[in-house]
Amino acid sequence: MSNDPDFMRRAIAAALTNLGLTAPNPVVGCVIVRDGQVLAEAATAPGGRPHAEEQALEGVDARGATAYVTLEPCGARSSNTASCSQRLVEAGVARVVYACEDPSPLASGQGYERLVGAGVKVERGLLAAEAFEALRYAAWKGDVNPRQS
């Protein structure tokens, strides 16, 4: 869609608000949009919890919406709570656009598989280079632990 880059840049900007504060998790931004209107946006909270997607979905009717996320939504959680990909499915999000694949070999692809398996349209790689710069910077600052999600 023509506004996809704008909404992804907004998700990247949201993520950057907590740059350096999310260890051991990566800095992630999420923007929920329906009919061209932003319903919610969030960044992973300081300390890494809650994740950006779960905060953005809180109290929002996201049925039929698109979620723009800077990193592949997690497919499993170490805390035994619903993963972000599961939360997006349960919220009725129709489409997920994310910039970067999860860099963890233990998690990469799990969120994608859960979303696609539930019938959610998924688009990957939008503004990946821009979003990756934030992740790379966070990793340099010690904010990324690929085994934590």
NORZI-V537539 format. One record per residue. N is the residue number from 1. RES is the residue in one letter. PHI is phi in whole degrees, -180 to 180 (NA if undefined). Layout:
N/RES/PHI + N/RES/PHI
//
This chain:
1/M/NA + 2/S/-68 + 3/N/-92 + 4/D/-53 + 5/P/-61 + 6/D/-64 + 7/F/-69 + 8/M/-68 + 9/R/-62 + 10/R/-66 + 11/A/-66 + 12/I/-63 + 13/A/-61 + 14/A/-62 + 15/A/-59 + 16/L/-66 + 17/T/-65 + 18/N/-114 + 19/L/-57 + 20/G/88 + 21/L/-119 + 22/T/-103 + 23/A/-55 + 24/P/-90 + 25/N/-91 + 26/P/-73 + 27/V/-79 + 28/V/-135 + 29/G/-121 + 30/C/-141 + 31/V/-127 + 32/I/-104 + 33/V/-132 + 34/R/-136 + 35/D/52 + 36/G/78 + 37/Q/-109 + 38/V/-74 + 39/L/-89 + 40/A/-167 + 41/E/-151 + 42/A/-161 + 43/A/-126 + 44/T/-53 + 45/A/-73 + 46/P/-52 + 47/G/86 + 48/G/93 + 49/R/-141 + 50/P/-73 + 51/H/-70 + 52/A/-58 + 53/E/-63 + 54/E/-66 + 55/Q/-69 + 56/A/-64 + 57/L/-79 + 58/E/-58 + 59/G/72 + 60/V/-113 + 61/D/-84 + 62/A/-100 + 63/R/-59 + 64/G/78 + 65/A/-85 + 66/T/-111 + 67/A/-106 + 68/Y/-103 + 69/V/-132 + 70/T/-75 + 71/L/-135 + 72/E/-45 + 73/P/-58 + 74/C/-62 + 75/G/-101 + 76/A/-154 + 77/R/-124 + 78/S/-74 + 79/S/-92 + 80/N/61 + 81/T/-108 + 82/A/-60 + 83/S/-70 + 84/C/-65 + 85/S/-64 + 86/Q/-66 + 87/R/-62 + 88/L/-64 + 89/V/-62 + 90/E/-64 + 91/A/-77 + 92/G/84 + 93/V/-61 + 94/A/-89 + 95/R/-148 + 96/V/-127 + 97/V/-117 + 98/Y/-127 + 99/A/-84 + 100/C/-117 + 101/E/-70 + 102/D/-63 + 103/P/-75 + 104/S/-77 + 105/P/-65 + 106/L/-82 + 107/A/-123 + 108/S/-56 + 109/G/92 + 110/Q/-65 + 111/G/-65 + 112/Y/-57 + 113/E/-62 + 114/R/-64 + 115/L/-64 + 116/V/-63 + 117/G/-61 + 118/A/-92 + 119/G/88 + 120/V/-81 + 121/K/-74 + 122/V/-125 + 123/E/-124 + 124/R/-118 + 125/G/96 + 126/L/-67 + 127/L/55 + 128/A/-58 + 129/A/-63 + 130/E/-66 + 131/A/-68 + 132/F/-64 + 133/E/-58 + 134/A/-65 + 135/L/-64 + 136/R/-64 + 137/Y/-64 + 138/A/-62 + 139/A/-65 + 140/W/-62 + 141/K/-81 + 142/G/88 + 143/D/-91 + 144/V/-119 + 145/N/-121 + 146/P/-63 + 147/R/-90 + 148/Q/-102 + 149/S/-145
//
